[in-house]
Each structure stands twice: as structure tokens, then as C-alpha cells.
């Protein structure tokens, strides 16, 4: 009975973990905000209009009272107001922007005692957005070359444990670990290897933010690909979910800003090096084909995909959803900066110190994006309240390598199935599998 309870808990945990990456649950009252440009994009100086509709079962609800706010994303609202929708619809005249960026309309409505929220975010010449800090640190490449050289001195000491209960007719699944950037520090993950003898391409899956167990990518492995899904925190990824909940609330709470005042001790140094070490492990496998290696992930994983591809010449392509850690100092010039919002107004007294700002430049996705040389597929939406589109465009616009952007304007920090299908199809093409 206890085993059954544990299994149910694990399933529920994974369902909750996936919610951040899937379309929100449907409700019978929908608050829809539609800009008057179908592509949600405007030129600087143009004024935007937002059509607001409150629907129930597809029909407009009459005499609904709504409140609205208008202004640049994640900034204080420039305009706010309230109105009553006599026929369930109304057009709000918004403002404009004088510099490239994103402008948001947020609306709330109360129906039968419950509050519903909707938003629409439009871009003003987003392809012209530049990073807040336009210059890369002079020793940026040297710092990371030296970090990789130090990593190379650490024995990999890889360990693999077969997980028969997760393996399939075509794929062996392993819980693996290997040493990271210092002796005794380890990275853990789930490795999936085709059983049939042969040489195979490899795909590294890097994780979004948080602390959790992992399943591995068995489905892609069954198509003839070696897959490795890693955690970043140096703990096994097959433990009881309660352990991760305790770590997230305890020792690993706020890891995103841990030691931010020191570029050599900042938490993400071990993470970035752990991704390189994961590739060391993948490329050491006898089944690896020796040439085809890709990396993919979303949010924090989107950032790690770009970073890993920039730092490791063995990576031949990348796929990134809504990359975090982009344009971190955007807040310091009065616009939205990337997750984890280190320098926003609420954190200013604690994090906006010279040492922390200096350290952030060595970890900002923008500066890795400038170094990319391999093709990438990218996807996000304009309504993302976690990874602001302003910050993501700041990174995307400096990429000179081949790039493709799949925009689903309405999405937030989640994906439509079409986004995922498009990305997986592109990755499979690079991996040369069906």
C-alpha cells in the first residue's frame, strides 16, 4: 500500500512540475484581450488599441465591470482605470513607446465572486531591442576558458546504475553521475541509450529552474538517439519528491542569487560547468557517433542551452524555449530584465551592488549569445511574465549564427502543443531521425 501511495505522489509531482510548461487549465469564463495588429507588433510612435472581451461559453457577458492597467511590461503602470462592458466587449485605447520594447495591457474582471485575469503584450520594434549592457567584459572568454581548463583536470569518475523498471524493449535507462568542477562535486541525470548495437547521435536536455526528480527522455531514445537529462544541484534525481521539496524550501532556496558577489563562487558556475561535464560524459560513451551533439531546454534550460552551445564546440545545434538569465541588468535602465529578476526594484537594496552587477555580466545569456556559432531554434510568447520578452529579444538580436524564432504571441511561460511539435521536429531533423 505504501508503494502505491508513493507512486501516486510521484505521478502528481510530475504533473505539477509540467504545469509551468503547458497551457493553463481552461475556465468557463474567458477574459480575452486582442491588440488591433494581428501580429501584436507595432512601430515606435504607433498607438495600440486593445479589444477586451469577457466570454462565458463563447458568448459575451453583459454589464461586467473590469479594471485595467497599461504600461511597459513589469514596470509601474502608466494608465489605469475601470469600466463596465455593457455588451461584454470594449476597446481600450493604449499608449505607445518611444524606444524598442514591450507594452502590456492587464485586465481583471469579477464574475460571480471570482476574479479572472487576462493580459496582452505587444512589441514595439522588438527586433531593435539592444542589451542593457552593450559591451562584453574584456576577459569574458578568458574567464570561461580558464574555468573549462580547471574542469578538465577533474577526473570524470562516471557511475551508471541500470533502472530496469524504466527501461523499455528498445532502450536501457540509467541513473548516472559524474564529477563536476571540483573533487567530490557531482552532477546527476537520467541516461537513455538504444539497446541495439550501433553508433548514435546524442541530445543533452538541461532543466528549468527548481529542484525535482527527472524521468529522462525515453521517447527520443527509442528513435535512435542517446539522451541525457540532468539535474543541476548535485543530488541524485531519483529520490522521493519530499526530499526535493525540503531542499527547495531549505538549503537550495534562492540558489539563483547565491554568492552573486563573487564570479568564482556564484552558484551558476557549477551549473554551467556541469553542462560541459555532461557533454564530456555523453561524448565518452562507446555508442556515441562522434559528431552529432545537441542541447535543448526551456526557461533556465533555455539559458543553459545557449550557454552550453556557446562554451562547447562539440555542440552542433541547440533548441531553446523562453531563455531565462537574459539581459539581467535591464531593470537598471528602466525596463524588464530577465529571470531571476536580480536587479528589479524589489531587490535593489540587496543585489544592486557593484560586485553583483559585475559578476552578472559573466553569466548573462546575452554575452554567450554573441559567441554562438551553431544553428538554433527558439520559441516564446509575448505574454511571458517570468522571462520577459524584452530580455529574450535582447539576447536573440545579438545572435549572428543561423537562427529561427517561432513566436506564439499569446503564450506566457508555457507552450502550445504546436510550439513543442515544431521544436521536436526541428531537433529530430538535426539528429537525422524520424
Buried (B, 14 or more C-beta within 10 A) or exposed (E): EEEEEEEEEBEEBBEEBEEBBEBEEEEEBBBBBBBBBEEBBBEEEBEBEBBBBBBBEEEBBEEBEBBBBBBBBBBEBEEEEEBEBEEBBBEBEBBBBEBBBBBBBBBBBEBEEEEBEBBBBBBBBBEBBBBBBEEBBEEBEEBBEEBBEEBEEBEBEBEBEEBEEBBEEBBBBBBBBBBBBEEEBBBBBBBBBBBEEEEBBBBBBBBBBBBBBBBBBBEBBBBBBBBBBBBBBBBBBBEEBEEBEEBBEEEBEEBBBEBBBEBEEBBBBBBBBBBBBBBBBBBEBEBBBEEBBBBBBBBBBBBBBBBBBBBBEBBBBBBBBBBBBBBBBBBBEEBBBBBBBBBBEEBEEEBBBEEBBBBBBBBBBBBBBBBBEBBBBBBBBBBBBBBBBBBBBBBBBBBEBEBEBBBBBBBBBBBBEEBBEBBBEBBBEBBEBE
